[in-house]
Amino acid sequence: MNDTKFISGGRTSSDPVLLAFLKDTNGINATNLGIGHEILALLDDDAAHPIILNDFYQPDMNSYQAAR
């Protein structure tokens, strides 16, 4: 949230930015082709209203295993 120094339970601004650094040794599939290929976020554990993050996905240069 806002920067890489955020810790769980910390405070954020009223309009926070979510930062996510992903890594999977088997690779990250975010093609949006078929069920289960979305990168999802849950706000307040609300699984009924997931937020799809695929449009924000940016793979690391020359890597299928890491993204931000």
CHARMM-style PDB file with segment names, atoms N, HN, CA, C and O in Angstrom:
ATOM      1  N   MET     1       0.836  -1.161   0.000  1.00  0.00      PROA
ATOM      2  CA  MET     1       0.000   0.000   0.000  1.00  0.00      PROA
ATOM      3  C   MET     1       0.894   1.242   0.000  1.00  0.00      PROA
ATOM      4  O   MET     1       1.598   1.517   0.972  1.00  0.00      PROA
ATOM      5  N   ASN     2       0.853   1.957  -1.070  1.00  0.00      PROA
ATOM      6  HN  ASN     2       0.281   1.733  -1.859  1.00  0.00      PROA
ATOM      7  CA  ASN     2       1.556   3.226  -1.253  1.00  0.00      PROA
ATOM      8  C   ASN     2       3.060   3.082  -1.491  1.00  0.00      PROA
ATOM      9  O   ASN     2       3.602   3.765  -2.361  1.00  0.00      PROA
ATOM     10  N   ASP     3       3.748   2.216  -0.747  1.00  0.00      PROA
ATOM     11  HN  ASP     3       3.308   1.662  -0.041  1.00  0.00      PROA
ATOM     12  CA  ASP     3       5.179   2.010  -0.980  1.00  0.00      PROA
ATOM     13  C   ASP     3       5.593   0.642  -0.448  1.00  0.00      PROA
ATOM     14  O   ASP     3       4.786  -0.056   0.165  1.00  0.00      PROA
ATOM     15  N   THR     4       6.817   0.265  -0.674  1.00  0.00      PROA
ATOM     16  HN  THR     4       7.473   0.832  -1.172  1.00  0.00      PROA
ATOM     17  CA  THR     4       7.283  -1.073  -0.288  1.00  0.00      PROA
ATOM     18  C   THR     4       7.548  -1.209   1.210  1.00  0.00      PROA
ATOM     19  O   THR     4       7.887  -2.300   1.669  1.00  0.00      PROA
ATOM     20  N   LYS     5       7.405  -0.138   1.979  1.00  0.00      PROA
ATOM     21  HN  LYS     5       7.130   0.748   1.606  1.00  0.00      PROA
ATOM     22  CA  LYS     5       7.654  -0.197   3.417  1.00  0.00      PROA
ATOM     23  C   LYS     5       6.391  -0.468   4.231  1.00  0.00      PROA
ATOM     24  O   LYS     5       6.452  -0.544   5.458  1.00  0.00      PROA
ATOM     25  N   PHE     6       5.247  -0.614   3.560  1.00  0.00      PROA
ATOM     26  HN  PHE     6       5.197  -0.552   2.563  1.00  0.00      PROA
ATOM     27  CA  PHE     6       3.983  -0.862   4.264  1.00  0.00      PROA
ATOM     28  C   PHE     6       4.039  -2.193   5.002  1.00  0.00      PROA
ATOM     29  O   PHE     6       4.553  -3.181   4.478  1.00  0.00      PROA
ATOM     30  N   ILE     7       3.508  -2.214   6.218  1.00  0.00      PROA
ATOM     31  HN  ILE     7       3.090  -1.412   6.644  1.00  0.00      PROA
ATOM     32  CA  ILE     7       3.398  -3.456   6.976  1.00  0.00      PROA
ATOM     33  C   ILE     7       1.925  -3.703   7.291  1.00  0.00      PROA
ATOM     34  O   ILE     7       1.143  -2.759   7.402  1.00  0.00      PROA
ATOM     35  N   SER     8       1.558  -4.949   7.433  1.00  0.00      PROA
ATOM     36  HN  SER     8       2.194  -5.716   7.343  1.00  0.00      PROA
ATOM     37  CA  SER     8       0.178  -5.314   7.716  1.00  0.00      PROA
ATOM     38  C   SER     8      -0.326  -4.570   8.944  1.00  0.00      PROA
ATOM     39  O   SER     8       0.336  -4.546   9.982  1.00  0.00      PROA
ATOM     40  N   GLY     9      -1.498  -3.967   8.820  1.00  0.00      PROA
ATOM     41  HN  GLY     9      -2.037  -3.988   7.978  1.00  0.00      PROA
ATOM     42  CA  GLY     9      -2.074  -3.203   9.917  1.00  0.00      PROA
ATOM     43  C   GLY     9      -1.649  -1.751   9.915  1.00  0.00      PROA
ATOM     44  O   GLY     9      -2.116  -0.963  10.737  1.00  0.00      PROA
ATOM     45  N   GLY    10      -0.756  -1.386   8.987  1.00  0.00      PROA
ATOM     46  HN  GLY    10      -0.376  -2.026   8.320  1.00  0.00      PROA
ATOM     47  CA  GLY    10      -0.280  -0.013   8.913  1.00  0.00      PROA
ATOM     48  C   GLY    10      -1.328   0.936   8.359  1.00  0.00      PROA
ATOM     49  O   GLY    10      -2.369   0.504   7.865  1.00  0.00      PROA
ATOM     50  N   ARG    11      -1.053   2.215   8.441  1.00  0.00      PROA
ATOM     51  HN  ARG    11      -0.207   2.566   8.842  1.00  0.00      PROA
ATOM     52  CA  ARG    11      -1.971   3.232   7.944  1.00  0.00      PROA
ATOM     53  C   ARG    11      -1.661   3.551   6.484  1.00  0.00      PROA
ATOM     54  O   ARG    11      -0.519   3.455   6.034  1.00  0.00      PROA
ATOM     55  N   THR    12      -2.702   3.929   5.768  1.00  0.00      PROA
ATOM     56  HN  THR    12      -3.630   4.006   6.134  1.00  0.00      PROA
ATOM     57  CA  THR    12      -2.551   4.352   4.378  1.00  0.00      PROA
ATOM     58  C   THR    12      -3.203   5.710   4.205  1.00  0.00      PROA
ATOM     59  O   THR    12      -3.855   6.224   5.114  1.00  0.00      PROA
ATOM     60  N   SER    13      -3.017   6.281   3.026  1.00  0.00      PROA
ATOM     61  HN  SER    13      -2.488   5.863   2.288  1.00  0.00      PROA
ATOM     62  CA  SER    13      -3.716   7.523   2.712  1.00  0.00      PROA
ATOM     63  C   SER    13      -5.179   7.189   2.430  1.00  0.00      PROA
ATOM     64  O   SER    13      -5.559   6.018   2.442  1.00  0.00      PROA
ATOM     65  N   SER    14      -5.994   8.196   2.180  1.00  0.00      PROA
ATOM     66  HN  SER    14      -5.685   9.148   2.171  1.00  0.00      PROA
ATOM     67  CA  SER    14      -7.406   7.946   1.883  1.00  0.00      PROA
ATOM     68  C   SER    14      -7.599   7.370   0.484  1.00  0.00      PROA
ATOM     69  O   SER    14      -8.679   6.872   0.164  1.00  0.00      PROA
ATOM     70  N   ASP    15      -6.566   7.432  -0.349  1.00  0.00      PROA
ATOM     71  HN  ASP    15      -5.690   7.837  -0.089  1.00  0.00      PROA
ATOM     72  CA  ASP    15      -6.616   6.897  -1.716  1.00  0.00      PROA
ATOM     73  C   ASP    15      -5.355   6.059  -1.958  1.00  0.00      PROA
ATOM     74  O   ASP    15      -4.499   6.454  -2.749  1.00  0.00      PROA
ATOM     75  N   PRO    16      -5.230   4.898  -1.279  1.00  0.00      PROA
ATOM     76  CA  PRO    16      -3.990   4.117  -1.334  1.00  0.00      PROA
ATOM     77  C   PRO    16      -3.771   3.432  -2.682  1.00  0.00      PROA
ATOM     78  O   PRO    16      -4.713   3.187  -3.436  1.00  0.00      PROA
ATOM     79  N   VAL    17      -2.517   3.134  -2.959  1.00  0.00      PROA
ATOM     80  HN  VAL    17      -1.752   3.333  -2.346  1.00  0.00      PROA
ATOM     81  CA  VAL    17      -2.110   2.399  -4.157  1.00  0.00      PROA
ATOM     82  C   VAL    17      -1.642   1.020  -3.713  1.00  0.00      PROA
ATOM     83  O   VAL    17      -0.818   0.898  -2.807  1.00  0.00      PROA
ATOM     84  N   LEU    18      -2.179  -0.027  -4.361  1.00  0.00      PROA
ATOM     85  HN  LEU    18      -2.849   0.072  -5.097  1.00  0.00      PROA
ATOM     86  CA  LEU    18      -1.768  -1.391  -4.053  1.00  0.00      PROA
ATOM     87  C   LEU    18      -0.540  -1.735  -4.882  1.00  0.00      PROA
ATOM     88  O   LEU    18      -0.556  -1.599  -6.105  1.00  0.00      PROA
ATOM     89  N   LEU    19       0.518  -2.179  -4.225  1.00  0.00      PROA
ATOM     90  HN  LEU    19       0.531  -2.290  -3.231  1.00  0.00      PROA
ATOM     91  CA  LEU    19       1.725  -2.652  -4.899  1.00  0.00      PROA
ATOM     92  C   LEU    19       1.802  -4.156  -4.701  1.00  0.00      PROA
ATOM     93  O   LEU    19       1.697  -4.645  -3.576  1.00  0.00      PROA
ATOM     94  N   ALA    20       1.985  -4.889  -5.788  1.00  0.00      PROA
ATOM     95  HN  ALA    20       2.071  -4.492  -6.702  1.00  0.00      PROA
ATOM     96  CA  ALA    20       2.096  -6.347  -5.681  1.00  0.00      PROA
ATOM     97  C   ALA    20       3.263  -6.808  -6.534  1.00  0.00      PROA
ATOM     98  O   ALA    20       3.360  -6.448  -7.707  1.00  0.00      PROA
ATOM     99  N   PHE    21       4.146  -7.602  -5.952  1.00  0.00      PROA
ATOM    100  HN  PHE    21       4.067  -7.894  -4.999  1.00  0.00      PROA
ATOM    101  CA  PHE    21       5.281  -8.176  -6.661  1.00  0.00      PROA
ATOM    102  C   PHE    21       5.072  -9.680  -6.658  1.00  0.00      PROA
ATOM    103  O   PHE    21       5.095 -10.312  -5.602  1.00  0.00      PROA
ATOM    104  N   LEU    22       4.870 -10.254  -7.837  1.00  0.00      PROA
ATOM    105  HN  LEU    22       4.852  -9.741  -8.695  1.00  0.00      PROA
ATOM    106  CA  LEU    22       4.513 -11.660  -7.967  1.00  0.00      PROA
ATOM    107  C   LEU    22       5.687 -12.481  -8.466  1.00  0.00      PROA
ATOM    108  O   LEU    22       6.491 -12.011  -9.271  1.00  0.00      PROA
ATOM    109  N   LYS    23       5.779 -13.720  -7.979  1.00  0.00      PROA
ATOM    110  HN  LYS    23       5.126 -14.102  -7.325  1.00  0.00      PROA
ATOM    111  CA  LYS    23       6.805 -14.631  -8.463  1.00  0.00      PROA
ATOM    112  C   LYS    23       6.298 -16.053  -8.320  1.00  0.00      PROA
ATOM    113  O   LYS    23       5.763 -16.426  -7.276  1.00  0.00      PROA
ATOM    114  N   ASP    24       6.465 -16.850  -9.369  1.00  0.00      PROA
ATOM    115  HN  ASP    24       6.900 -16.547 -10.217  1.00  0.00      PROA
ATOM    116  CA  ASP    24       6.076 -18.253  -9.350  1.00  0.00      PROA
ATOM    117  C   ASP    24       7.082 -19.011 -10.215  1.00  0.00      PROA
ATOM    118  O   ASP    24       7.214 -18.723 -11.404  1.00  0.00      PROA
ATOM    119  N   THR    25       7.781 -19.959  -9.638  1.00  0.00      PROA
ATOM    120  HN  THR    25       7.674 -20.193  -8.672  1.00  0.00      PROA
ATOM    121  CA  THR    25       8.811 -20.688 -10.388  1.00  0.00      PROA
ATOM    122  C   THR    25       8.223 -21.455 -11.565  1.00  0.00      PROA
ATOM    123  O   THR    25       8.939 -21.765 -12.516  1.00  0.00      PROA
ATOM    124  N   ASN    26       6.923 -21.767 -11.516  1.00  0.00      PROA
ATOM    125  HN  ASN    26       6.341 -21.515 -10.743  1.00  0.00      PROA
ATOM    126  CA  ASN    26       6.264 -22.462 -12.625  1.00  0.00      PROA
ATOM    127  C   ASN    26       5.752 -21.515 -13.702  1.00  0.00      PROA
ATOM    128  O   ASN    26       5.281 -21.959 -14.749  1.00  0.00      PROA
ATOM    129  N   GLY    27       5.841 -20.232 -13.453  1.00  0.00      PROA
ATOM    130  HN  GLY    27       6.224 -19.871 -12.602  1.00  0.00      PROA
ATOM    131  CA  GLY    27       5.369 -19.238 -14.413  1.00  0.00      PROA
ATOM    132  C   GLY    27       4.042 -18.641 -13.987  1.00  0.00      PROA
ATOM    133  O   GLY    27       3.317 -19.217 -13.176  1.00  0.00      PROA
ATOM    134  N   ILE    28       3.734 -17.475 -14.544  1.00  0.00      PROA
ATOM    135  HN  ILE    28       4.323 -17.007 -15.202  1.00  0.00      PROA
ATOM    136  CA  ILE    28       2.494 -16.765 -14.242  1.00  0.00      PROA
ATOM    137  C   ILE    28       1.672 -16.703 -15.519  1.00  0.00      PROA
ATOM    138  O   ILE    28       2.129 -16.172 -16.531  1.00  0.00      PROA
ATOM    139  N   ASN    29       0.469 -17.239 -15.475  1.00  0.00      PROA
ATOM    140  HN  ASN    29       0.098 -17.670 -14.652  1.00  0.00      PROA
ATOM    141  CA  ASN    29      -0.420 -17.228 -16.632  1.00  0.00      PROA
ATOM    142  C   ASN    29      -1.535 -16.233 -16.361  1.00  0.00      PROA
ATOM    143  O   ASN    29      -2.427 -16.501 -15.556  1.00  0.00      PROA
ATOM    144  N   ALA    30      -1.491 -15.097 -17.022  1.00  0.00      PROA
ATOM    145  HN  ALA    30      -0.766 -14.880 -17.676  1.00  0.00      PROA
ATOM    146  CA  ALA    30      -2.517 -14.069 -16.850  1.00  0.00      PROA
ATOM    147  C   ALA    30      -3.144 -13.738 -18.196  1.00  0.00      PROA
ATOM    148  O   ALA    30      -3.404 -12.573 -18.496  1.00  0.00      PROA
ATOM    149  N   THR    31      -3.385 -14.754 -18.998  1.00  0.00      PROA
ATOM    150  HN  THR    31      -3.173 -15.701 -18.753  1.00  0.00      PROA
ATOM    151  CA  THR    31      -3.883 -14.545 -20.357  1.00  0.00      PROA
ATOM    152  C   THR    31      -5.354 -14.176 -20.413  1.00  0.00      PROA
ATOM    153  O   THR    31      -5.828 -13.684 -21.437  1.00  0.00      PROA
ATOM    154  N   ASN    32      -6.095 -14.406 -19.316  1.00  0.00      PROA
ATOM    155  HN  ASN    32      -5.710 -14.805 -18.483  1.00  0.00      PROA
ATOM    156  CA  ASN    32      -7.532 -14.151 -19.287  1.00  0.00      PROA
ATOM    157  C   ASN    32      -8.302 -15.091 -20.203  1.00  0.00      PROA
ATOM    158  O   ASN    32      -9.461 -14.832 -20.525  1.00  0.00      PROA
ATOM    159  N   LEU    33      -7.666 -16.184 -20.628  1.00  0.00      PROA
ATOM    160  HN  LEU    33      -6.724 -16.395 -20.367  1.00  0.00      PROA
ATOM    161  CA  LEU    33      -8.323 -17.162 -21.493  1.00  0.00      PROA
ATOM    162  C   LEU    33      -8.766 -18.339 -20.645  1.00  0.00      PROA
ATOM    163  O   LEU    33      -7.945 -19.185 -20.292  1.00  0.00      PROA
ATOM    164  N   GLY    34     -10.031 -18.410 -20.315  1.00  0.00      PROA
ATOM    165  HN  GLY    34     -10.698 -17.722 -20.602  1.00  0.00      PROA
ATOM    166  CA  GLY    34     -10.550 -19.519 -19.531  1.00  0.00      PROA
ATOM    167  C   GLY    34     -10.646 -19.195 -18.057  1.00  0.00      PROA
ATOM    168  O   GLY    34     -10.090 -18.212 -17.566  1.00  0.00      PROA
ATOM    169  N   ILE    35     -11.364 -20.049 -17.378  1.00  0.00      PROA
ATOM    170  HN  ILE    35     -11.816 -20.847 -17.777  1.00  0.00      PROA
ATOM    171  CA  ILE    35     -11.594 -19.877 -15.944  1.00  0.00      PROA
ATOM    172  C   ILE    35     -10.305 -20.153 -15.180  1.00  0.00      PROA
ATOM    173  O   ILE    35      -9.588 -21.108 -15.478  1.00  0.00      PROA
ATOM    174  N   GLY    36     -10.024 -19.323 -14.212  1.00  0.00      PROA
ATOM    175  HN  GLY    36     -10.606 -18.546 -13.970  1.00  0.00      PROA
ATOM    176  CA  GLY    36      -8.877 -19.534 -13.342  1.00  0.00      PROA
ATOM    177  C   GLY    36      -7.596 -18.870 -13.810  1.00  0.00      PROA
ATOM    178  O   GLY    36      -6.533 -19.128 -13.247  1.00  0.00      PROA
ATOM    179  N   HSD    37      -7.669 -18.023 -14.824  1.00  0.00      PROA
ATOM    180  HN  HSD    37      -8.533 -17.813 -15.282  1.00  0.00      PROA
ATOM    181  CA  HSD    37      -6.469 -17.345 -15.302  1.00  0.00      PROA
ATOM    182  C   HSD    37      -6.525 -15.852 -15.027  1.00  0.00      PROA
ATOM    183  O   HSD    37      -5.946 -15.053 -15.764  1.00  0.00      PROA
ATOM    184  N   GLU    38      -7.219 -15.482 -13.970  1.00  0.00      PROA
ATOM    185  HN  GLU    38      -7.690 -16.130 -13.372  1.00  0.00      PROA
ATOM    186  CA  GLU    38      -7.259 -14.091 -13.561  1.00  0.00      PROA
ATOM    187  C   GLU    38      -6.371 -13.900 -12.340  1.00  0.00      PROA
ATOM    188  O   GLU    38      -6.186 -14.817 -11.540  1.00  0.00      PROA
ATOM    189  N   ILE    39      -5.836 -12.719 -12.211  1.00  0.00      PROA
ATOM    190  HN  ILE    39      -5.986 -11.974 -12.861  1.00  0.00      PROA
ATOM    191  CA  ILE    39      -5.140 -12.337 -10.995  1.00  0.00      PROA
ATOM    192  C   ILE    39      -6.158 -11.526 -10.203  1.00  0.00      PROA
ATOM    193  O   ILE    39      -6.592 -10.461 -10.641  1.00  0.00      PROA
ATOM    194  N   LEU    40      -6.535 -12.036  -9.037  1.00  0.00      PROA
ATOM    195  HN  LEU    40      -6.182 -12.902  -8.681  1.00  0.00      PROA
ATOM    196  CA  LEU    40      -7.618 -11.449  -8.264  1.00  0.00      PROA
ATOM    197  C   LEU    40      -7.124 -10.863  -6.953  1.00  0.00      PROA
ATOM    198  O   LEU    40      -6.155 -11.340  -6.363  1.00  0.00      PROA
ATOM    199  N   ALA    41      -7.810  -9.821  -6.513  1.00  0.00      PROA
ATOM    200  HN  ALA    41      -8.598  -9.433  -6.993  1.00  0.00      PROA
ATOM    201  CA  ALA    41      -7.596  -9.252  -5.189  1.00  0.00      PROA
ATOM    202  C   ALA    41      -8.933  -9.271  -4.464  1.00  0.00      PROA
ATOM    203  O   ALA    41      -9.984  -9.071  -5.074  1.00  0.00      PROA
ATOM    204  N   LEU    42      -8.885  -9.511  -3.164  1.00  0.00      PROA
ATOM    205  HN  LEU    42      -8.032  -9.673  -2.669  1.00  0.00      PROA
ATOM    206  CA  LEU    42     -10.086  -9.457  -2.338  1.00  0.00      PROA
ATOM    207  C   LEU    42      -9.920  -8.330  -1.345  1.00  0.00      PROA
ATOM    208  O   LEU    42      -8.894  -8.233  -0.672  1.00  0.00      PROA
ATOM    209  N   LEU    43     -10.919  -7.484  -1.251  1.00  0.00      PROA
ATOM    210  HN  LEU    43     -11.752  -7.563  -1.798  1.00  0.00      PROA
ATOM    211  CA  LEU    43     -10.907  -6.394  -0.289  1.00  0.00      PROA
ATOM    212  C   LEU    43     -11.758  -6.806   0.900  1.00  0.00      PROA
ATOM    213  O   LEU    43     -12.926  -7.156   0.735  1.00  0.00      PROA
ATOM    214  N   ASP    44     -11.192  -6.769   2.081  1.00  0.00      PROA
ATOM    215  HN  ASP    44     -10.242  -6.485   2.215  1.00  0.00      PROA
ATOM    216  CA  ASP    44     -11.882  -7.169   3.310  1.00  0.00      PROA
ATOM    217  C   ASP    44     -12.425  -8.596   3.240  1.00  0.00      PROA
ATOM    218  O   ASP    44     -13.506  -8.874   3.758  1.00  0.00      PROA
ATOM    219  N   ASP    45     -11.675  -9.505   2.597  1.00  0.00      PROA
ATOM    220  HN  ASP    45     -10.797  -9.279   2.176  1.00  0.00      PROA
ATOM    221  CA  ASP    45     -12.054 -10.920   2.481  1.00  0.00      PROA
ATOM    222  C   ASP    45     -13.414 -11.128   1.805  1.00  0.00      PROA
ATOM    223  O   ASP    45     -14.090 -12.121   2.075  1.00  0.00      PROA
ATOM    224  N   ASP    46     -13.815 -10.210   0.939  1.00  0.00      PROA
ATOM    225  HN  ASP    46     -13.266  -9.403   0.720  1.00  0.00      PROA
ATOM    226  CA  ASP    46     -15.115 -10.293   0.257  1.00  0.00      PROA
ATOM    227  C   ASP    46     -14.962 -11.073  -1.046  1.00  0.00      PROA
ATOM    228  O   ASP    46     -14.767 -10.483  -2.109  1.00  0.00      PROA
ATOM    229  N   ALA    47     -15.051 -12.409  -0.961  1.00  0.00      PROA
ATOM    230  HN  ALA    47     -15.209 -12.888  -0.098  1.00  0.00      PROA
ATOM    231  CA  ALA    47     -14.865 -13.268  -2.125  1.00  0.00      PROA
ATOM    232  C   ALA    47     -16.006 -13.142  -3.137  1.00  0.00      PROA
ATOM    233  O   ALA    47     -15.860 -13.559  -4.286  1.00  0.00      PROA
ATOM    234  N   ALA    48     -17.116 -12.582  -2.726  1.00  0.00      PROA
ATOM    235  HN  ALA    48     -17.234 -12.244  -1.793  1.00  0.00      PROA
ATOM    236  CA  ALA    48     -18.247 -12.399  -3.637  1.00  0.00      PROA
ATOM    237  C   ALA    48     -18.003 -11.258  -4.629  1.00  0.00      PROA
ATOM    238  O   ALA    48     -18.677 -11.168  -5.655  1.00  0.00      PROA
ATOM    239  N   HSD    49     -17.033 -10.384  -4.318  1.00  0.00      PROA
ATOM    240  HN  HSD    49     -16.486 -10.456  -3.485  1.00  0.00      PROA
ATOM    241  CA  HSD    49     -16.752  -9.237  -5.175  1.00  0.00      PROA
ATOM    242  C   HSD    49     -15.239  -9.107  -5.427  1.00  0.00      PROA
ATOM    243  O   HSD    49     -14.622  -8.133  -4.995  1.00  0.00      PROA
ATOM    244  N   PRO    50     -14.644 -10.083  -6.123  1.00  0.00      PROA
ATOM    245  CA  PRO    50     -13.202  -9.998  -6.383  1.00  0.00      PROA
ATOM    246  C   PRO    50     -12.883  -8.863  -7.354  1.00  0.00      PROA
ATOM    247  O   PRO    50     -13.715  -8.469  -8.172  1.00  0.00      PROA
ATOM    248  N   ILE    51     -11.677  -8.356  -7.246  1.00  0.00      PROA
ATOM    249  HN  ILE    51     -11.001  -8.676  -6.582  1.00  0.00      PROA
ATOM    250  CA  ILE    51     -11.196  -7.304  -8.150  1.00  0.00      PROA
ATOM    251  C   ILE    51     -10.204  -7.957  -9.093  1.00  0.00      PROA
ATOM    252  O   ILE    51      -9.195  -8.503  -8.647  1.00  0.00      PROA
ATOM    253  N   ILE    52     -10.477  -7.910 -10.396  1.00  0.00      PROA
ATOM    254  HN  ILE    52     -11.297  -7.466 -10.758  1.00  0.00      PROA
ATOM    255  CA  ILE    52      -9.595  -8.519 -11.393  1.00  0.00      PROA
ATOM    256  C   ILE    52      -8.472  -7.537 -11.713  1.00  0.00      PROA
ATOM    257  O   ILE    52      -8.723  -6.394 -12.095  1.00  0.00      PROA
ATOM    258  N   LEU    53      -7.229  -7.994 -11.552  1.00  0.00      PROA
ATOM    259  HN  LEU    53      -7.025  -8.922 -11.241  1.00  0.00      PROA
ATOM    260  CA  LEU    53      -6.056  -7.132 -11.702  1.00  0.00      PROA
ATOM    261  C   LEU    53      -5.297  -7.351 -13.009  1.00  0.00      PROA
ATOM    262  O   LEU    53      -4.260  -6.724 -13.224  1.00  0.00      PROA
ATOM    263  N   ASN    54      -5.788  -8.225 -13.882  1.00  0.00      PROA
ATOM    264  HN  ASN    54      -6.631  -8.735 -13.707  1.00  0.00      PROA
ATOM    265  CA  ASN    54      -5.052  -8.564 -15.101  1.00  0.00      PROA
ATOM    266  C   ASN    54      -4.653  -7.341 -15.927  1.00  0.00      PROA
ATOM    267  O   ASN    54      -3.561  -7.322 -16.494  1.00  0.00      PROA
ATOM    268  N   ASP    55      -5.503  -6.328 -16.009  1.00  0.00      PROA
ATOM    269  HN  ASP    55      -6.390  -6.343 -15.549  1.00  0.00      PROA
ATOM    270  CA  ASP    55      -5.188  -5.145 -16.813  1.00  0.00      PROA
ATOM    271  C   ASP    55      -3.994  -4.367 -16.270  1.00  0.00      PROA
ATOM    272  O   ASP    55      -3.394  -3.570 -16.991  1.00  0.00      PROA
ATOM    273  N   PHE    56      -3.646  -4.593 -15.004  1.00  0.00      PROA
ATOM    274  HN  PHE    56      -4.134  -5.240 -14.419  1.00  0.00      PROA
ATOM    275  CA  PHE    56      -2.527  -3.891 -14.379  1.00  0.00      PROA
ATOM    276  C   PHE    56      -1.249  -4.724 -14.361  1.00  0.00      PROA
ATOM    277  O   PHE    56      -0.192  -4.232 -13.964  1.00  0.00      PROA
ATOM    278  N   TYR    57      -1.339  -5.972 -14.785  1.00  0.00      PROA
ATOM    279  HN  TYR    57      -2.197  -6.372 -15.107  1.00  0.00      PROA
ATOM    280  CA  TYR    57      -0.227  -6.929 -14.777  1.00  0.00      PROA
ATOM    281  C   TYR    57       0.892  -6.468 -15.715  1.00  0.00      PROA
ATOM    282  O   TYR    57       0.645  -6.169 -16.884  1.00  0.00      PROA
ATOM    283  N   GLN    58       2.109  -6.412 -15.203  1.00  0.00      PROA
ATOM    284  HN  GLN    58       2.309  -6.655 -14.254  1.00  0.00      PROA
ATOM    285  CA  GLN    58       3.282  -6.061 -16.002  1.00  0.00      PROA
ATOM    286  C   GLN    58       4.372  -7.092 -15.734  1.00  0.00      PROA
ATOM    287  O   GLN    58       4.977  -7.087 -14.663  1.00  0.00      PROA
ATOM    288  N   PRO    59       4.630  -7.987 -16.710  1.00  0.00      PROA
ATOM    289  CA  PRO    59       5.683  -8.983 -16.484  1.00  0.00      PROA
ATOM    290  C   PRO    59       7.056  -8.317 -16.397  1.00  0.00      PROA
ATOM    291  O   PRO    59       7.316  -7.314 -17.061  1.00  0.00      PROA
ATOM    292  N   ASP    60       7.920  -8.886 -15.574  1.00  0.00      PROA
ATOM    293  HN  ASP    60       7.709  -9.701 -15.034  1.00  0.00      PROA
ATOM    294  CA  ASP    60       9.301  -8.397 -15.505  1.00  0.00      PROA
ATOM    295  C   ASP    60       9.991  -8.702 -16.833  1.00  0.00      PROA
ATOM    296  O   ASP    60       9.667  -9.687 -17.497  1.00  0.00      PROA
ATOM    297  N   MET    61      10.915  -7.878 -17.204  1.00  0.00      PROA
ATOM    298  HN  MET    61      11.178  -7.078 -16.665  1.00  0.00      PROA
ATOM    299  CA  MET    61      11.634  -8.015 -18.471  1.00  0.00      PROA
ATOM    300  C   MET    61      12.259  -9.392 -18.583  1.00  0.00      PROA
ATOM    301  O   MET    61      12.967  -9.831 -17.676  1.00  0.00      PROA
ATOM    302  N   ASN    62      12.006 -10.068 -19.677  1.00  0.00      PROA
ATOM    303  HN  ASN    62      11.431  -9.711 -20.413  1.00  0.00      PROA
ATOM    304  CA  ASN    62      12.589 -11.380 -19.996  1.00  0.00      PROA
ATOM    305  C   ASN    62      12.274 -12.454 -18.940  1.00  0.00      PROA
ATOM    306  O   ASN    62      13.098 -13.331 -18.682  1.00  0.00      PROA
ATOM    307  N   SER    63      11.093 -12.382 -18.339  1.00  0.00      PROA
ATOM    308  HN  SER    63      10.424 -11.669 -18.549  1.00  0.00      PROA
ATOM    309  CA  SER    63      10.732 -13.375 -17.326  1.00  0.00      PROA
ATOM    310  C   SER    63       9.266 -13.755 -17.450  1.00  0.00      PROA
ATOM    311  O   SER    63       8.402 -12.887 -17.576  1.00  0.00      PROA
ATOM    312  N   TYR    64       8.984 -15.055 -17.413  1.00  0.00      PROA
ATOM    313  HN  TYR    64       9.686 -15.760 -17.310  1.00  0.00      PROA
ATOM    314  CA  TYR    64       7.612 -15.538 -17.336  1.00  0.00      PROA
ATOM    315  C   TYR    64       7.263 -15.900 -15.894  1.00  0.00      PROA
ATOM    316  O   TYR    64       6.149 -16.341 -15.612  1.00  0.00      PROA
ATOM    317  N   GLN    65       8.225 -15.710 -14.978  1.00  0.00      PROA
ATOM    318  HN  GLN    65       9.130 -15.351 -15.207  1.00  0.00      PROA
ATOM    319  CA  GLN    65       8.051 -16.139 -13.601  1.00  0.00      PROA
ATOM    320  C   GLN    65       7.830 -14.994 -12.618  1.00  0.00      PROA
ATOM    321  O   GLN    65       7.513 -15.237 -11.454  1.00  0.00      PROA
ATOM    322  N   ALA    66       7.992 -13.756 -13.064  1.00  0.00      PROA
ATOM    323  HN  ALA    66       8.250 -13.558 -14.009  1.00  0.00      PROA
ATOM    324  CA  ALA    66       7.882 -12.633 -12.142  1.00  0.00      PROA
ATOM    325  C   ALA    66       7.178 -11.460 -12.818  1.00  0.00      PROA
ATOM    326  O   ALA    66       7.290 -11.245 -14.024  1.00  0.00      PROA
ATOM    327  N   ALA    67       6.448 -10.712 -11.994  1.00  0.00      PROA
ATOM    328  HN  ALA    67       6.357 -10.887 -11.013  1.00  0.00      PROA
ATOM    329  CA  ALA    67       5.702  -9.564 -12.511  1.00  0.00      PROA
ATOM    330  C   ALA    67       5.427  -8.589 -11.381  1.00  0.00      PROA
ATOM    331  O   ALA    67       5.713  -8.842 -10.210  1.00  0.00      PROA
ATOM    332  N   ARG    68       4.863  -7.474 -11.785  1.00  0.00      PROA
ATOM    333  HN  ARG    68       4.630  -7.270 -12.736  1.00  0.00      PROA
ATOM    334  CA  ARG    68       4.436  -6.458 -10.798  1.00  0.00      PROA
ATOM    335  C   ARG    68       3.128  -5.885 -11.223  1.00  0.00      PROA
ATOM    336  OT1 ARG    68       2.584  -5.015 -10.543  1.00  0.00      PROA
TER     337      ARG     68
END
